[in-house]
Amino acid sequence: MPGKKSAITQSPDLWLFFSVVILCGLGLMMILSTSAVMAERFYADKYFFFKRQLLFCVLGLAVMYAGYRMNRELLYQLRYLWIAVALLLLALTVFSPWGHTAGGATRWIDLGMFNVQPLELAKVALVIYLACFFAGKQEQIKTFSVGFLPPTLITGIFCALLLLQPDFGGAVYMAGLLFLLSLVGGTRMIYLLSSSVLALITAVILVMQSPYRFRRWFSFLDPFKDAQDSGYQLVQSLYAFGSGGLWGMGLGEGRQKLFFLPEAHNDFIMAVVGEELGFIGISVVFILLGIMLWRILVICLAQEELVDRFAGLAMGMIIILGALFNLAVVLGVIPPKGLPMPFISYGGSSLLISFFCAGFLLNLSRSR
């Protein structure tokens, strides 16, 4: 079992707190700008998405405060419960009538007024389990049967359920979290390299077996070759970035959100940030993410207990890895997948989990 929690001796990290608040404020501003036309056409209320996101932000602040005040030991002790709940929700998404299908994938549970995406909860459940595992098994972490196999099997079950949705990007995300925590946790490099090669081979086979997935995953190499079909979304995203220039076209003046760029208020919202706020606006986001990464590392290195270091790093990586994946997609560096920008993209599940991760890190920042 992880060691005792350190005494509270510090005030919360204000650099991290204000970075989160500014990113959230920027997200609200951009959601109002990107979704007004769509909301007015389909819901007869141009503030429809903005009001929902504002509600999620208020709830998110409450979740962040709960994470800030929570007993970390209790969270660690119930790690197997969180794993069970997350797996159950993922299974319900795939095998129950409550699964909500959109865009050819069933990734949400329909609760009536809104949908819940279990992947977001699964990220937290997995990293809490992995943090406790690597902190408690340091003496046997170099062995295959104890130090490598259990976390790989647990993560593999998560990935299998995600692939059934199908959510290829979510499975890659979970595998990336396992790789990062295994790397800092002390797993032998030969195990990491061999499992990475095996995972890559499996990914290639899955992509090759699906013509749609093959076209979509390789369209990013030359999106203009099929600009009206598989490359359409990325082409429109690049048009948005190209139109922004240094200062941007001005807040609310972007054109790509006028039904040219799909998911303009969601996964591809950063393209509209580039169009309306230009290089300066994108740079502000990068600077805020850089500040967050800096404070995450400072907070984690200041912890006395190994489980706190691993858990803090894992919570931080949920935010930072998600941001990097999203930016890579909208810039055409990796194939397009449904990965939201933390604190900026529209969506309640992602926003609430991002706030919880920030609250957990603020909790850690008090004990150094």
C-alpha positions as CSV (number, residue, x, y, z in Angstrom):
1,M,0.0,0.0,0.0
2,P,1.3,3.5,-0.8
3,G,2.9,5.5,2.0
4,K,1.3,8.1,4.2
5,K,0.3,11.4,2.8
6,S,2.6,14.3,3.4
7,A,1.6,17.1,5.7
8,I,-0.1,20.1,4.2
9,T,2.5,22.9,4.4
10,Q,2.0,25.0,1.3
11,S,-0.6,27.1,-0.4
12,P,-1.9,25.8,-3.8
13,D,0.1,26.4,-6.9
14,L,-1.3,29.7,-8.3
15,W,0.6,29.4,-11.6
16,L,-1.2,26.2,-12.4
17,F,-4.6,27.5,-11.1
18,F,-4.5,30.7,-13.2
19,S,-3.3,28.8,-16.3
20,V,-6.4,26.5,-16.0
21,V,-8.7,29.5,-15.5
22,I,-7.3,31.4,-18.5
23,L,-7.6,28.4,-20.8
24,C,-11.1,27.8,-19.7
25,G,-12.0,31.4,-20.3
26,L,-10.5,31.3,-23.7
27,G,-12.5,28.1,-24.4
28,L,-15.8,29.8,-23.5
29,M,-15.0,32.7,-25.7
30,M,-14.1,30.5,-28.7
31,I,-17.1,28.3,-28.2
32,L,-19.4,31.3,-28.3
33,S,-17.7,32.4,-31.5
34,T,-17.6,29.0,-33.2
35,S,-21.0,27.6,-32.3
36,A,-23.3,30.6,-32.6
37,V,-24.3,30.0,-36.2
38,M,-24.8,26.3,-35.9
39,A,-26.7,26.7,-32.6
40,E,-29.0,29.3,-34.1
41,R,-29.8,27.1,-37.1
42,F,-30.4,23.8,-35.3
43,Y,-31.6,25.0,-31.9
44,A,-33.0,28.5,-32.6
45,D,-30.7,29.7,-29.8
46,K,-27.2,31.0,-30.7
47,Y,-26.1,30.7,-27.1
48,F,-27.1,27.0,-26.8
49,F,-23.7,25.5,-26.8
50,F,-22.2,28.4,-24.9
51,K,-24.7,28.1,-22.0
52,R,-24.2,24.3,-21.7
53,Q,-20.4,24.8,-21.7
54,L,-20.7,27.6,-19.1
55,L,-22.7,25.2,-16.9
56,F,-20.0,22.5,-17.4
57,C,-17.4,25.1,-16.4
58,V,-19.2,25.9,-13.2
59,L,-19.5,22.2,-12.4
60,G,-15.9,21.8,-13.4
61,L,-14.8,24.4,-10.8
62,A,-16.7,22.5,-8.2
63,V,-15.0,19.3,-9.3
64,M,-11.6,21.0,-9.2
65,Y,-12.3,22.2,-5.7
66,A,-13.3,18.6,-4.7
67,G,-10.1,17.3,-6.1
68,Y,-8.2,20.0,-4.3
69,R,-9.7,19.1,-0.9
70,M,-10.0,15.3,-1.3
71,N,-8.2,12.6,0.7
72,R,-5.7,11.2,-1.7
73,E,-5.3,8.0,0.4
74,L,-8.9,7.2,-0.1
75,L,-8.6,7.6,-3.8
76,Y,-5.6,5.2,-3.9
77,Q,-7.3,2.7,-1.7
78,L,-10.4,2.5,-4.0
79,R,-8.3,2.1,-7.1
80,Y,-9.8,-1.3,-8.0
81,L,-13.3,0.1,-7.6
82,W,-12.5,2.9,-10.1
83,I,-11.2,0.3,-12.5
84,A,-14.3,-1.8,-12.2
85,V,-16.6,1.2,-12.6
86,A,-14.7,2.4,-15.7
87,L,-14.8,-1.0,-17.3
88,L,-18.5,-1.4,-16.6
89,L,-19.3,2.0,-18.2
90,L,-17.2,1.1,-21.3
91,A,-19.0,-2.2,-21.5
92,L,-22.4,-0.5,-21.2
93,T,-21.4,1.9,-24.0
94,V,-20.8,-1.0,-26.4
95,F,-23.3,-3.7,-25.3
96,S,-26.3,-1.8,-23.8
97,P,-29.2,0.1,-25.4
98,W,-28.0,3.2,-23.7
99,G,-25.0,3.6,-26.0
100,H,-25.2,6.7,-28.1
101,T,-23.9,6.4,-31.7
102,A,-22.5,9.4,-33.6
103,G,-20.1,9.5,-36.5
104,G,-20.2,5.8,-36.9
105,A,-18.9,5.1,-33.4
106,T,-20.7,4.3,-30.1
107,R,-18.6,6.2,-27.5
108,W,-21.2,7.8,-25.2
109,I,-23.9,6.8,-22.8
110,D,-27.2,8.6,-23.3
111,L,-28.5,10.1,-20.1
112,G,-31.3,12.1,-21.7
113,M,-30.3,15.7,-21.3
114,F,-26.6,15.0,-22.0
115,N,-24.2,12.2,-23.0
116,V,-21.3,10.9,-20.9
117,Q,-18.1,9.6,-22.5
118,P,-16.7,6.8,-20.3
119,L,-13.3,7.1,-21.8
120,E,-12.6,10.2,-19.8
121,L,-13.3,8.5,-16.5
122,A,-11.3,5.4,-17.7
123,K,-8.2,7.6,-18.1
124,V,-8.3,8.6,-14.4
125,A,-9.1,5.1,-13.2
126,L,-6.2,3.7,-15.2
127,V,-3.6,6.2,-14.1
128,I,-4.6,5.9,-10.5
129,Y,-4.2,2.1,-10.7
130,L,-0.9,2.4,-12.6
131,A,0.5,5.0,-10.1
132,C,-0.3,2.8,-7.1
133,F,1.1,-0.3,-8.9
134,F,4.4,1.2,-9.9
135,A,4.9,2.8,-6.5
136,G,4.1,-0.4,-4.6
137,K,6.0,-2.9,-6.8
138,Q,9.4,-1.2,-7.1
139,E,11.3,-4.2,-5.8
140,Q,9.8,-6.4,-8.5
141,I,9.3,-3.9,-11.3
142,K,12.0,-5.4,-13.4
143,T,10.3,-8.8,-13.6
144,F,8.0,-9.8,-16.4
145,S,5.3,-11.6,-14.4
146,V,4.9,-9.0,-11.6
147,G,6.3,-5.8,-13.0
148,F,5.1,-5.8,-16.6
149,L,2.3,-8.3,-17.2
150,P,-0.5,-7.0,-14.8
151,P,-0.6,-3.3,-15.9
152,T,-0.3,-4.4,-19.5
153,L,-3.3,-6.8,-19.2
154,I,-5.4,-4.2,-17.4
155,T,-4.6,-1.6,-20.1
156,G,-5.2,-4.2,-22.8
157,I,-8.8,-4.8,-21.5
158,F,-9.5,-1.0,-21.7
159,C,-8.1,-0.8,-25.2
160,A,-10.1,-3.8,-26.3
161,L,-13.4,-2.3,-25.2
162,L,-12.4,1.0,-26.8
163,L,-11.7,-0.7,-30.1
164,L,-15.1,-2.3,-30.0
165,Q,-16.8,1.1,-30.0
166,P,-14.7,1.7,-32.2
167,D,-12.4,4.3,-30.8
168,F,-8.9,3.7,-32.2
169,G,-7.6,7.1,-31.0
170,G,-8.8,6.4,-27.4
171,A,-7.0,3.0,-27.4
172,V,-3.8,4.7,-28.6
173,Y,-4.2,7.3,-25.9
174,M,-4.5,4.7,-23.1
175,A,-1.6,2.8,-24.4
176,G,0.4,6.0,-24.4
177,L,-0.4,6.6,-20.8
178,L,0.8,3.1,-19.9
179,F,4.0,3.6,-21.9
180,L,4.8,6.9,-20.1
181,L,4.1,5.6,-16.6
182,S,6.0,2.3,-17.3
183,L,8.9,4.4,-18.5
184,V,9.1,6.5,-15.3
185,G,8.1,3.6,-13.2
186,G,11.2,1.6,-14.0
187,T,9.9,-1.2,-16.4
188,R,12.7,-2.8,-18.3
189,M,13.2,-1.2,-21.7
190,I,13.3,-4.5,-23.5
191,Y,9.7,-5.1,-22.4
192,L,8.6,-1.6,-23.4
193,L,10.2,-1.8,-26.8
194,S,8.9,-5.3,-27.6
195,S,5.4,-4.5,-26.5
196,S,5.5,-1.2,-28.5
197,V,6.5,-3.1,-31.6
198,L,3.7,-5.6,-31.0
199,A,1.2,-2.8,-30.5
200,L,2.4,-1.1,-33.7
201,I,2.0,-4.3,-35.7
202,T,-1.5,-4.8,-34.3
203,A,-2.4,-1.2,-35.2
204,V,-1.2,-1.6,-38.8
205,I,-3.3,-4.8,-39.1
206,L,-6.4,-3.1,-37.8
207,V,-5.9,-0.1,-40.1
208,M,-5.3,-2.4,-43.2
209,Q,-8.4,-4.4,-42.5
210,S,-10.8,-1.4,-42.7
211,P,-10.8,0.5,-46.0
212,Y,-12.5,3.5,-44.4
213,R,-9.9,3.5,-41.5
214,F,-7.1,3.1,-44.1
215,R,-8.2,6.1,-46.1
216,R,-8.8,8.2,-43.1
217,W,-5.5,7.3,-41.4
218,F,-3.4,8.0,-44.5
219,S,-5.3,11.0,-45.8
220,F,-3.3,13.3,-43.6
221,L,-0.2,12.6,-45.7
222,D,-1.8,14.3,-48.6
223,P,-5.2,15.7,-47.6
224,F,-5.6,17.8,-50.8
225,K,-5.5,14.6,-52.9
226,D,-9.0,13.8,-51.6
227,A,-10.1,17.2,-50.4
228,Q,-13.8,16.6,-50.8
229,D,-13.9,13.3,-48.8
230,S,-11.3,11.7,-46.5
231,G,-9.1,14.8,-46.4
232,Y,-11.9,17.4,-46.2
233,Q,-11.8,18.2,-42.5
234,L,-8.0,18.5,-42.4
235,V,-8.0,20.7,-45.6
236,Q,-10.5,23.1,-44.0
237,S,-8.5,23.1,-40.8
238,L,-5.4,24.1,-42.8
239,Y,-7.3,26.8,-44.6
240,A,-8.3,28.2,-41.2
241,F,-4.7,28.3,-40.0
242,G,-3.5,29.8,-43.3
243,S,-6.1,32.6,-43.1
244,G,-5.1,33.7,-39.6
245,G,-1.7,35.1,-40.2
246,L,0.0,36.8,-37.3
247,W,-2.9,38.6,-35.6
248,G,-5.8,36.7,-37.0
249,M,-9.0,37.8,-38.7
250,G,-10.5,39.0,-35.5
251,L,-12.7,37.4,-32.9
252,G,-16.0,36.2,-34.5
253,E,-14.8,37.1,-38.0
254,G,-13.7,33.6,-39.0
255,R,-15.2,31.9,-42.1
256,Q,-14.4,28.2,-41.6
257,K,-17.0,27.9,-38.8
258,L,-19.8,28.8,-41.3
259,F,-20.4,25.1,-41.9
260,F,-17.1,24.6,-43.8
261,L,-15.1,23.0,-40.9
262,P,-16.9,20.1,-39.2
263,E,-16.7,20.1,-35.4
264,A,-15.5,23.7,-35.4
265,H,-16.6,24.1,-31.7
266,N,-15.3,20.7,-30.7
267,D,-12.2,18.7,-31.8
268,F,-11.1,21.3,-34.4
269,I,-11.7,24.4,-32.3
270,M,-7.9,25.2,-32.4
271,A,-8.1,25.7,-36.1
272,V,-10.6,28.5,-35.5
273,V,-8.4,29.9,-32.8
274,G,-5.7,30.1,-35.4
275,E,-8.0,31.7,-37.9
276,E,-9.5,34.4,-35.6
277,L,-6.6,35.0,-33.2
278,G,-3.7,34.1,-35.5
279,F,-0.2,33.1,-34.5
280,I,-0.5,35.2,-31.4
281,G,-3.5,33.4,-30.1
282,I,-2.0,30.0,-30.8
283,S,1.2,31.1,-29.0
284,V,-0.8,32.1,-25.9
285,V,-2.3,28.6,-25.8
286,F,1.2,27.1,-26.1
287,I,2.6,29.3,-23.4
288,L,-0.2,28.4,-21.0
289,L,0.4,24.7,-21.7
290,G,4.1,25.2,-21.2
291,I,3.4,26.8,-17.8
292,M,1.2,23.9,-16.9
293,L,3.8,21.4,-17.8
294,W,6.5,23.3,-15.8
295,R,4.3,23.4,-12.7
296,I,3.3,19.7,-13.1
297,L,6.9,18.7,-13.0
298,V,7.7,21.0,-10.1
299,I,4.8,19.7,-8.1
300,C,5.6,16.1,-8.8
301,L,9.3,16.4,-8.0
302,A,8.5,18.1,-4.7
303,Q,6.5,15.1,-3.4
304,E,8.0,12.8,-0.7
305,E,5.8,9.7,-1.6
306,L,6.5,7.9,-4.8
307,V,2.8,7.2,-5.4
308,D,2.1,10.9,-5.3
309,R,4.8,11.6,-7.8
310,F,3.5,9.0,-10.2
311,A,-0.2,10.0,-9.7
312,G,0.6,13.7,-10.2
313,L,2.6,13.0,-13.3
314,A,-0.1,10.8,-14.7
315,M,-2.9,13.4,-14.0
316,G,-0.8,16.0,-15.7
317,M,-0.2,13.8,-18.7
318,I,-3.9,13.3,-19.2
319,I,-4.1,17.1,-19.9
320,I,-0.8,17.6,-21.7
321,L,-0.9,14.5,-23.8
322,G,-4.5,15.3,-24.8
323,A,-3.5,18.8,-25.8
324,L,-0.5,17.6,-27.9
325,F,-2.6,15.0,-29.7
326,N,-5.3,17.5,-30.5
327,L,-2.8,20.1,-31.8
328,A,-1.1,17.4,-33.8
329,V,-4.4,16.4,-35.4
330,V,-5.6,19.9,-36.4
331,L,-2.1,20.7,-37.8
332,G,-2.0,17.5,-39.9
333,V,0.9,15.9,-38.1
334,I,-1.0,12.7,-37.2
335,P,-4.2,11.2,-38.6
336,P,-7.5,12.9,-37.5
337,K,-9.1,11.4,-34.5
338,G,-11.8,12.6,-32.1
339,L,-9.6,14.0,-29.3
340,P,-10.8,17.3,-27.7
341,M,-8.6,20.2,-26.6
342,P,-8.5,20.2,-22.8
343,F,-10.4,23.2,-21.3
344,I,-11.1,24.7,-24.7
345,S,-13.2,22.2,-26.8
346,Y,-16.9,21.8,-26.2
347,G,-17.9,18.8,-24.2
348,G,-18.7,18.1,-20.5
349,S,-17.0,14.8,-19.9
350,S,-13.5,16.0,-21.1
351,L,-13.9,19.3,-19.3
352,L,-14.9,17.8,-15.9
353,I,-12.1,15.3,-16.0
354,S,-9.5,18.0,-16.9
355,F,-10.7,20.1,-14.0
356,F,-10.4,17.0,-11.7
357,C,-6.8,16.4,-12.8
358,A,-6.0,20.1,-12.2
359,G,-7.6,19.9,-8.7
360,F,-5.6,16.8,-7.9
361,L,-2.4,18.6,-8.9
362,L,-3.4,21.6,-6.7
363,N,-4.0,19.1,-3.9
364,L,-0.5,17.8,-4.3
365,S,1.0,21.3,-4.5
366,R,0.0,21.9,-0.9
367,S,2.3,19.1,0.4
368,R,6.0,19.5,-0.6
